[in-house]
Amino acid sequence: MRTTTRSWICGSTGLALLLLGAGPAAAAPPAPDSGSGPPDSATGYANALLYGENRTGEGGAESLFGVYAPAGVPAFGRGEVFIGGYECLTDDSVPARVTGLESARATGWLSYECGSAEGTVRGHAIVHLRWTGQGEVTEQSWTDEAGCTVTLQVRPARVTGGMLAVVPGVGTAVLTLNSEDDADIRQERTAC
């Protein structure tokens, strides 16, 4: 049984790599001049709520995956995974890129520590996501406690690719965007 399960998981992982386009070359961080952050002093974000079916266990799987691009810091992406009654958390991040409100991407490998009332296990995920901004930009402004004006722009996004989450003994799932309303690209600027 162990050999069969291992072969199935390895085969599933290989298939997902082909389908999602992730691999060692894709996990390389962006070049220093690649525009990996938002313009000026803005902070860029991209969010996607991903869903999938647990193919080897019970129930479904989901992840709120985000890409963050603070000014002056290389962009990165990460997200929690919920699968088979386990909450999977990580301190890892994958290389990412946010280009204004036009696009974002994240590609790489994450290791997870997954816990439930049943105990703790380790898992991993392969991520290959691309956001493409579409539709109108909405804008909100407010004054923060320091008296600075904060402006947030939000644009709906189409997301392609997905995430393969594998938690041995718990489940395996390919997570993708379920609804167009579950993804956006954001940009925040603060002026004091």
Kinemage of the C-alpha trace (Angstrom):
@kinemage 1
@onewidth
@group {chain A} dominant
@subgroup {mainchain}
@vectorlist {calphas} color= white
{ca met a 1} P 0.000 0.000 0.000
{ca arg a 2} L 2.801 2.430 0.899
{ca thr a 3} L 4.544 1.940 -2.497
{ca thr a 4} L 1.248 2.349 -4.359
{ca thr a 5} L 0.378 5.505 -2.412
{ca arg a 6} L 3.862 6.944 -2.881
{ca ser a 7} L 3.743 6.203 -6.629
{ca trp a 8} L 0.305 7.793 -6.914
{ca ile a 9} L 1.405 10.926 -5.020
{ca cys a 10} L 4.671 11.212 -7.000
{ca gly a 11} L 2.762 10.729 -10.243
{ca ser a 12} L 0.169 13.309 -9.167
{ca thr a 13} L 2.909 15.755 -8.223
{ca gly a 14} L 4.638 15.292 -11.589
{ca leu a 15} L 1.357 15.763 -13.442
{ca ala a 16} L 0.578 18.885 -11.424
{ca leu a 17} L 4.032 20.292 -12.219
{ca leu a 18} L 3.326 19.844 -15.905
{ca leu a 19} L -0.177 21.312 -15.629
{ca leu a 20} L 0.765 24.221 -13.391
{ca gly a 21} L 4.139 24.909 -14.984
{ca ala a 22} L 6.053 24.928 -11.689
{ca gly a 23} L 9.572 23.633 -11.402
{ca pro a 24} L 13.062 24.576 -10.233
{ca ala a 25} L 13.510 27.277 -12.883
{ca ala a 26} L 10.084 28.746 -12.151
{ca ala a 27} L 10.902 29.053 -8.449
{ca ala a 28} L 13.861 31.381 -9.029
{ca pro a 29} L 13.372 34.885 -7.577
{ca pro a 30} L 12.824 37.751 -10.003
{ca ala a 31} L 15.859 39.624 -11.263
{ca pro a 32} L 16.665 42.838 -9.308
{ca asp a 33} L 15.479 45.099 -12.139
{ca ser a 34} L 12.386 43.050 -13.020
{ca gly a 35} L 9.864 45.447 -11.523
{ca ser a 36} L 9.030 43.055 -8.693
{ca gly a 37} L 7.360 45.791 -6.668
{ca pro a 38} L 4.613 48.318 -7.270
{ca pro a 39} L 5.408 51.775 -8.662
{ca asp a 40} L 6.661 54.637 -6.456
{ca ser a 41} L 6.167 54.087 -2.745
{ca ala a 42} L 2.959 52.068 -3.063
{ca thr a 43} L 2.411 48.679 -1.503
{ca gly a 44} L 0.997 46.122 -3.921
{ca tyr a 45} L -1.150 43.109 -3.057
{ca ala a 46} L -2.876 40.315 -4.939
{ca asn a 47} L -5.361 37.963 -3.295
{ca ala a 48} L -7.081 34.770 -4.400
{ca leu a 49} L -9.427 32.419 -2.581
{ca leu a 50} L -8.687 28.940 -3.953
{ca tyr a 51} L -10.812 25.786 -3.669
{ca gly a 52} L -10.329 22.140 -4.531
{ca glu a 53} L -11.519 18.616 -3.840
{ca asn a 54} L -9.511 16.450 -1.451
{ca arg a 55} L -8.684 13.626 -3.875
{ca thr a 56} L -7.245 11.171 -1.360
{ca gly a 57} L -9.138 12.018 1.825
{ca glu a 58} L -12.415 13.454 3.004
{ca gly a 59} L -13.925 16.883 2.377
{ca gly a 60} L -12.605 19.758 0.380
{ca ala a 61} L -9.600 22.039 0.514
{ca glu a 62} L -9.144 25.794 0.397
{ca ser a 63} L -6.462 28.440 0.608
{ca leu a 64} L -6.448 32.208 0.894
{ca phe a 65} L -3.267 32.955 -1.038
{ca gly a 66} L -1.762 36.428 -1.110
{ca val a 67} L 1.118 38.173 -2.825
{ca tyr a 68} L 2.687 41.165 -1.102
{ca ala a 69} L 5.011 43.761 -2.612
{ca pro a 70} L 5.964 46.445 -0.080
{ca ala a 71} L 8.106 49.282 -1.463
{ca gly a 72} L 11.818 48.480 -1.202
{ca val a 73} L 11.293 44.779 -0.368
{ca pro a 74} L 11.283 41.844 -2.823
{ca ala a 75} L 7.727 40.674 -3.451
{ca phe a 76} L 6.655 37.370 -1.899
{ca gly a 77} L 3.605 35.106 -1.714
{ca arg a 78} L 2.148 32.748 0.884
{ca gly a 79} L -1.131 31.287 2.059
{ca glu a 80} L -2.683 28.961 4.589
{ca val a 81} L -4.214 25.672 3.459
{ca phe a 82} L -7.221 23.937 5.024
{ca ile a 83} L -7.569 20.282 4.045
{ca gly a 84} L -9.193 17.223 5.640
{ca gly a 85} L -9.891 19.037 8.925
{ca tyr a 86} L -6.288 20.273 9.217
{ca glu a 87} L -5.096 23.877 9.214
{ca cys a 88} L -1.714 24.149 7.489
{ca leu a 89} L 0.514 27.134 8.288
{ca thr a 90} L 3.885 28.219 6.937
{ca asp a 91} L 6.614 30.760 7.572
{ca asp a 92} L 7.935 30.089 4.046
{ca ser a 93} L 7.198 32.308 1.073
{ca val a 94} L 7.592 31.993 -2.681
{ca pro a 95} L 9.044 34.560 -5.096
{ca ala a 96} L 6.382 36.845 -6.495
{ca arg a 97} L 5.811 39.946 -8.565
{ca val a 98} L 3.161 42.683 -8.567
{ca thr a 99} L 3.045 45.088 -11.515
{ca gly a 100} L 0.786 47.959 -10.462
{ca leu a 101} L -2.872 47.025 -10.895
{ca glu a 102} L -2.127 45.165 -14.142
{ca ser a 103} L -0.777 41.787 -13.022
{ca ala a 104} L 0.833 39.664 -10.328
{ca arg a 105} L 2.353 36.207 -10.091
{ca ala a 106} L 3.745 33.740 -7.558
{ca thr a 107} L 5.616 30.500 -8.230
{ca gly a 108} L 7.427 28.106 -5.924
{ca trp a 109} L 7.296 25.488 -3.166
{ca leu a 110} L 5.983 25.897 0.400
{ca ser a 111} L 6.434 23.588 3.409
{ca tyr a 112} L 3.572 23.410 5.900
{ca glu a 113} L 3.009 22.402 9.506
{ca cys a 114} L -0.573 21.086 9.669
{ca gly a 115} L -2.543 20.669 12.862
{ca ser a 116} L -5.923 19.422 14.062
{ca ala a 117} L -7.400 17.657 17.079
{ca glu a 118} L -5.880 14.484 15.551
{ca gly a 119} L -2.322 15.832 15.896
{ca thr a 120} L 0.318 17.503 13.753
{ca val a 121} L 1.702 16.483 10.353
{ca arg a 122} L 3.856 18.105 7.707
{ca gly a 123} L 2.796 18.884 4.173
{ca his a 124} L 3.841 20.932 1.168
{ca ala a 125} L 2.397 22.851 -1.758
{ca ile a 126} L 3.550 23.712 -5.241
{ca val a 127} L 2.256 27.111 -6.337
{ca his a 128} L 1.951 28.629 -9.787
{ca leu a 129} L -0.534 31.525 -9.874
{ca arg a 130} L -0.937 34.478 -12.229
{ca trp a 131} L -3.324 37.403 -11.723
{ca thr a 132} L -4.420 39.614 -14.642
{ca gly a 133} L -6.279 42.788 -13.746
{ca gln a 134} L -9.583 43.254 -15.536
{ca gly a 135} L -12.434 45.678 -15.121
{ca glu a 136} L -12.667 49.022 -13.405
{ca val a 137} L -10.501 50.229 -10.548
{ca thr a 138} L -12.301 51.335 -7.394
{ca glu a 139} L -10.640 53.778 -5.025
{ca gln a 140} L -11.134 54.642 -1.355
{ca ser a 141} L -9.287 57.191 0.780
{ca trp a 142} L -9.199 57.809 4.505
{ca thr a 143} L -7.091 59.569 7.122
{ca asp a 144} L -5.128 57.335 9.479
{ca glu a 145} L -4.351 58.001 13.145
{ca ala a 146} L -1.118 59.848 12.200
{ca gly a 147} L -3.081 62.294 10.010
{ca cys a 148} L -1.808 60.787 6.754
{ca thr a 149} L -4.071 60.170 3.746
{ca val a 150} L -4.248 56.514 2.753
{ca thr a 151} L -5.534 55.685 -0.741
{ca leu a 152} L -6.480 52.118 -1.646
{ca gln a 153} L -7.138 51.103 -5.248
{ca val a 154} L -8.721 47.698 -5.986
{ca arg a 155} L -9.114 45.983 -9.354
{ca pro a 156} L -10.831 42.641 -9.991
{ca ala a 157} L -8.500 40.011 -11.422
{ca arg a 158} L -8.648 36.802 -13.417
{ca val a 159} L -6.418 34.107 -11.919
{ca thr a 160} L -4.863 31.247 -13.854
{ca gly a 161} L -2.789 28.343 -12.568
{ca gly a 162} L -3.257 26.879 -9.138
{ca met a 163} L -1.772 25.151 -6.119
{ca leu a 164} L -1.113 21.466 -5.489
{ca ala a 165} L -1.334 20.768 -1.744
{ca val a 166} L -0.074 17.417 -0.415
{ca val a 167} L -0.449 16.426 3.234
{ca pro a 168} L 0.516 12.744 3.635
{ca gly a 169} L -2.125 10.741 5.467
{ca val a 170} L -4.609 13.631 5.228
{ca gly a 171} L -5.125 14.477 1.582
{ca thr a 172} L -4.040 15.841 -1.780
{ca ala a 173} L -5.819 18.610 -3.669
{ca val a 174} L -5.388 20.822 -6.699
{ca leu a 175} L -6.753 24.234 -5.711
{ca thr a 176} L -7.894 26.790 -8.278
{ca leu a 177} L -10.006 29.931 -8.332
{ca asn a 178} L -13.668 29.020 -7.863
{ca ser a 179} L -15.308 32.371 -8.659
{ca glu a 180} L -14.250 35.549 -10.459
{ca asp a 181} L -15.324 37.470 -7.340
{ca asp a 182} L -12.639 35.697 -5.273
{ca ala a 183} L -9.559 37.513 -6.654
{ca asp a 184} L -8.229 41.048 -6.939
{ca ile a 185} L -5.104 43.186 -7.210
{ca arg a 186} L -4.674 46.080 -4.771
{ca gln a 187} L -2.403 49.054 -4.420
{ca glu a 188} L -2.096 51.269 -1.332
{ca arg a 189} L -0.374 54.641 -1.068
{ca thr a 190} L 0.115 56.811 2.029
{ca ala a 191} L 0.751 60.559 1.810
{ca cys a 192} L 1.663 62.557 4.925
